[in-house]
């Protein structure tokens, strides 16, 4: 069980997050406080400040410092084909449903620097579905989106992904999708163009698009219960009837007020299916 933050820190944190929201229009007020505390302590150490008040003064006076802090607050650890059993379940159990649509819309929410979006694009390409798929990848961090759009990854990270790709059911070579240059690799331009990277906030923005599959993994763990409910509500509204929602290994909809709107589809890999309703729309 996570420790409860001290009351005095809670007050400082509330003031700090309010200041960020007023100044920069980024809203972290419903992020999980214990997770925020750990991230902020790490950021303060990196930035050479020792109190939240000093950090607040620094970022309010200097937009560059805020941008540095934003990277700590929003960049989640990601890997190509992270949790390969998840992608194997998508390939074996969700793809047959996706094949029934003449066109497909997929939303990767909280895409960070793009690893999950590219992993999904590879899977779809190998299942002959990418050409008829609109693949959106969203995040609130503009720098992460810019990095994702380049399709450039460290060669070391790319090579480490190859065993995960094979476990996920990959039937080609990852090298088929990219060009290696020195210590980096870059996905081919024609492949990168299959993904649209867009700024979108699960905290403040409305439904992004009508979708058949939403993959939002290892994002909800940073939200408090109220914000988790909001995000899952957005996903429910976005999904077509019988659409699919994929979450991270430590995430669930079990305690959400929207839990009754979904059925477990692949329980062990946190894939859920929206329940059909008479008013559900099918988009294709």
N, C-alpha and C positions, 0 to 999 in steps of 0.2 A: 504494500500500500504506500502511495506517495505521501511524503510529509506535508503537513499543512503550513503554508507560508505565514510568517509572522505578521501580525496586524499592521505594524508600522510599515513593513515592506509592501503590504497590500495597498495601503493608502498611497505610497509613493508610486507604485506601479500603475494605479488607476490614474493618477495625475499625469504620469509619463505617457500613457497610451492616449489619454485625452489630448495632450499637447501634439502628439504625432498626427492624430486624426484632424485636428484643427489646422495644422500647418501644412501637411502633405496629403491629406485626404486618403490615408491608408488606415484601415480600421482593424486593429488587433485586439479590440476590447473584449472579444468573446473567445479568444484563444485560451487554452488551458493554462492557468497561472503558474503551475509548477514547471511545465515545459518552457514557458516564457522566462521564468526565473533562471533556469539552467542556461538557456540560450543567451540571455542578457549578461550573465556572469562571464561566460566565455567571450562575448563581444567586448565587454569592458576590459578584460585582460588583454585582448588583442589590440584594443585602441588606446591602452595606457591610461584609463580613467578608473576611479575606485569607488565612486558612488553613483547611484542612479540620477541624482540631481545634477552632478557634473556632466554625465552623459547627456542628459536632457538639454542642458545649456549648449553643449557642443553641437548636437545635431540640429538644434533650432537655429543656431548661428551659421551653420555650414552645411549646405545641401550635399556636398561631397561626403561628409561624415555620415549623413543620414543614408546615403546610397550604400556606404560601406556596411552600416548596420542592417540595412534592408537585406543584404545578401545573407547575413546570418539568420535573420528572421524567416526567410522564405525559401532558401535553397534546401531541399530535402536530399538525403543520400539516395542515389539512384544508380542502376546498372542495366545494361542491356540484358533482357531476359531474366530479370531478377525474379526469384521464386519460379523456376521453370515449370513446376507442376501446374501452376496457374495457366501458363500459356498452352501447356499440353491439354488441359481441360477445355480451354477456349477452342483449340484446334479440333478436338475430338467430339465435344458435346455441344458447343455453341455454334460453331461454323455451319453444321447441317441446317440449323434454323435460319442463319443469315443467308444461306443459298436460296431460300425460298423467296427472297425479295429481289425485284428487278434492279433496285438501287439501295444502297446501304449508307447510313450515317452513323458515325462512331465519334464519341467525345472522350478524349483523355483529359480529365480535369486535374489541375495541379501538376502539369507536365514537367515542371522544373526545366532541366536542360535537354529534355527530349528523348531520353533513353527508352522510356516505355512506348512512346509514339512510334519510334523507329522499329522497335521490336514487333509491335502490332502490324506495322506496314509490311515487314518481312513475312510474317505469318500469313497475312492476307494475300500477298503476292504469290506465295507458294500454294495457296489454296485457290488461285485464279479468281480472287474476289477484289483485288485492289483497284482494278480498272473501273469497277462500278461502285467504288466506295468513296464517300466524302469523309475524310478523316480530319477532325478538328482537335487541336491540342492547345489548352489554355493554361494561363498562369497569371499571377499579378506582378511578377518580377520581369520588367522589361529587359534587363540584362540577360536573364536566363533565356527568355524567348529569342533574343538575338543570337545567343550561343547555339540554341537548339536549331534555329533556321540554317546555320552554317553546315550542320551535319558533320562537324569535326569532333573526333574523339581521340583520346590518347591511344596509341597503338597497344600499349600494355593492357589497358582496360578492355580493348576490343578483343585481344587474344584470350584474356581471362573469360570472356563471354562465350567463347566457342563451345566449351563443354555444356554450359547451360542451354545454349541454342540446340544442341543435339538432344539433350534430355527433353526439351520442349517439343520434340517431334520434327525438328528441322531436317529437311531432306536435300539440302544443297550445301554450299559453303558460304559462310558470311562474307568471304572475300569477293563473292560474285556481286555484291551490292556496293562495293566501295573501291577507292583507290588509296594505296598506302604511299605516304611521303614522309621519309625520315621517321620521327617519333610519333606521327599522327596518321590517322586514316580519315577519309572523308567520303560520305555516301555520295553516289553519283547524282548529278543535278536532276536527271529525269526522275529519280527515286525521291529526292528531297521535295520535289514539287508536288508530290502526292499528299503532303501534309500541310495543312494551313495552321500556322501558329498565331494565336490571337490573345490579346489581353482580356482577362475576365476574372472577376472576383466572386467567390462563393459567399463572401460576407455581405456584399452590397448589391451585386448585379442580379438581374432576373434570369429566367431560363435562357440558355444559350441557343439551343436548336432542338428540333424534333429528332430523336435518335433511336437506334435499334440496340446499341450497346454503349454503356458508359463505363469507363475504367477510371476509378479514382482510388488509388492505392497509397496508403501511408500518408494520407492528408488529414483525415478525420481525427487521427490520434492527437493532433495539435489543437483541436477545437474543444470548447466546453460542450456540455450536453445540449444547450440551447442552439448553438451554432451547428452542431452535428444534425440536429433535427431540421434546421433550415436547409442545409446542404442536401440531405436525403429527400426533403420535400421538393427541392429543385430537380433532383434526379428523377423522382417519380413523375413530376409534371412533364419533364422532357422526354421520357421514354414512351415509345409506342406501346400498345397493348402487347403483353407477353415479351417485352423487351428485357434486356439483361443488364445487371449492375454488378461490377466486380470491385471488391474492396481489398485492403491489405490484410496480411496474415493475422494482425493483431486487432482488426476492426470488425464490427458487426452492426447489424441494424436491430438486434434483439431488443434493445432497450429504447429504441426510438419510437416516437408516437406514430411513425409510419411503418412500423414492423409488420402490421397486419396487411399492408398493401403489397407485400412481397412473399414469395415462397422460396425456401432454400432450393437451389438447383444443383450446385456442386458444393456441398456444405464444407468439405475440408479445404477447398480453395476459395471460399468466401465469394462464390458467385450466386447471385440471387436473380429471380425472375419476377417481373412485375405481374401481379395478378390481372387477369383479363376482367374488364368491366364492360358493361353494355355501351358505355359512352366512349370507350377507348378508340383511338384513331390509329390506323396503320398507314405508315408513310413509306412510299417506295418510289 
